[in-house]
Each structure stands twice: as structure tokens, then as C-alpha cells.
């Protein structure tokens, strides 16, 4: 999705070429098929190729991904998500980052 947001429209081959450490072409096509099924992208045929583009905005895609992440890994609990982000075994947050997080929590 990141590549499509940057490029706005692209073929599977173009998407693959823009990915860091890209997977195989067939893996890219499989990912695109899943995204089509989820209706977050669409495609149109141009010659012998399909050209893909997002159907949702980046902020909406981000919200959908976060909801899925919460449901899948954190029992729909934002508290559990934040707790895992703050776990010192997994994160090395600076004092400045912790202070910014505190301000965000206080503001909300």
C-alpha cells in the first residue's frame, strides 16, 4: 500500500521494483489479490497489464490497519497495545520520546 500511495498508480512489476527487499513477483500478485478482495485497491486493464491504485486514503487505510492490529493481537484493547509499545524488553525509548507520549496521553 505504501508504494501505491507514493506512486498513485502502478503495475505489479512497478510495485515490486519499488519495494525494499522485494518478494517474488507472484508474492506481489498474491498481496495485490488480497488487497483487491478487501477493496482497498482497484485495478484496470491497460494493454496486457493491470494497473492498480488505492481506493482509500492513507489515513483511512491506517485506521483500518490499526483496528485489525488491535483485534488480532491485543484483544481490541488500546491499553494492551500501548503497554506492549512501552515494554522495556522490546523498546528502547528515549526520555524525550516517553515525555512526548505522556503529553499525547494527557491531551487526549
Secondary structure, DSSP 8 states (H G I E B T S, - for coil): -HHHHHHSSB-HHHHHHHSTT---HHHHHHHHHHHHHTTSEEEEEETTEEEEEESS-HHHHHHHHHHHHHHHHSTT-HHHHHHHHH-TTT----HHHHHHHHHHHHH-
